[in-house]
Amino acid sequence: MTVHAIPTPAEPPPTPPPGCPMHAAAAGPAEDPDLVDPALYSDGDPHPTWRRMRAMDTLTRHRVDEERWFWNIVRFEEADRVLRDTATFTSERGTMLDLLGTDDPAGGKQLAATDPPRHTEMQGRLKKALAIKSVDRQREMIRDLVVPLIEPLGDGGTFDFAQTMLAMPMSVTGTMMGLPTADWAWLSRLTTVCIAADDPEYQEPGGRDSTLKAAHRDLFAYFQDLVRFRRNNLGDDLLSVLISTEFEGRHMASEEIVANCYSLLLGANVTTPHPPNFVMAEFVGTGVLQDWAAHPEVDETALNEALRWSSPVNHFLRYATRDVEIRNTRIKAGDAVVVWLGSANRDEAAFPRGGEFDIRRKPNKHLAFGIGPHYCIGHSVARVSLKTLFHELFTRFEDFQPAGRPERLRSNFVSGYKHIPITARRARGGNGRAGGTL
């Protein structure tokens, strides 16, 4: 077995004003880092804090400023409960910490920010188009997109694996949405900006807020123009599915189509790159890759472990619609709660030896794709893309080696890497994965 270990009162009183000696205690242990700070996920480590929180008998709350705060949901059981119970914990006010304290303008229009029963009806045709049977028919198309991306790895030079992975989901989703190939690189960068506007590499001179506004403006304008053109040029792609979808006795309005185009791209670019990035950044030279490559029969469990370990979507924001109690803590209607998926997926109560990476872990009911009504609609595409990627990597290459220091993406929403320099050799004479199936 191959494993890897990582380093190692019911309702709180009213929160004192900033500067009061009790302020730090109200928010959590004084030594805990700021979970909202994007730099924690690029330069630090949130896991020790999450472990301490999971061991407590009550929830902790995190104060952002004088007016905004939220409850931390860090255990698997409680994360599962919050994400499933859309009647008690709504998505319609916003799902990301960036929107804390404001109402998301996409609420009720975008699938991610719409609750059942409207959500269920809105997603019907799109969910069918992205079901595993539909995606299976596109397996060869996905392979034909993945292979050219990784082929340069065998040329003998340093290969930035993370940058290639950041481009991969755009190739697949762009093809499935019928987006022009010439636009893929630009769209990929814009969607990364939308979830990592704090990262200096992606930030424009005007600063974080200006960068984010410009990216949103460009993406929404792009899709508005494309929807206007495609209404009279429908095909069998996902954009055409959105345009022709009827719910509530009508077709989607343009703003609803555009919001969901944005959501599809963001969902793909957030999830798909990071499981392989984590594997390549953290387990080269440990024997994990060799073990996985030599045993195609573990492809399914290994992929699930990569998803659990990376937990690409770091958090989901929800708001309570009624008073409710979780772990001896009263949450009032209107309170914000943040589900930390990276913590829930390492919870020892749900995952024995949760701090170890085990490619044979079973069962592995991780929350990397969420759970409940908002379970990632594109999970089948992501799984087929990732399974295809790992199969092709292990069939074509061997002797993966680090060629520089990996760099993390600066974001509190996405847990991922932006640069992973590596080298590898082309597999010869059956030294790589000789067989195995997808």
PyMOL commands that set and color helices and strands:
alter all, ss='L'
color gray80, all
select helices_A, chain A and resi 23-27+38-43+47-54+76-84+97-99+111-113+118-122+124-129+132-136+139-155+161-177+181-195+208-230+238-244+254-271+274-283+288-294+296-310+341-344+372-374+379-396
alter helices_A, ss='H'
color red, helices_A
select strands_A, chain A and resi 61-63+69-73+89-90+159-160+246-247+250-251+315-320+324-326+329-331+336-340+397-402+407-408+417-419+421-426
alter strands_A, ss='S'
color yellow, strands_A
deselect
rebuild
show_as cartoon
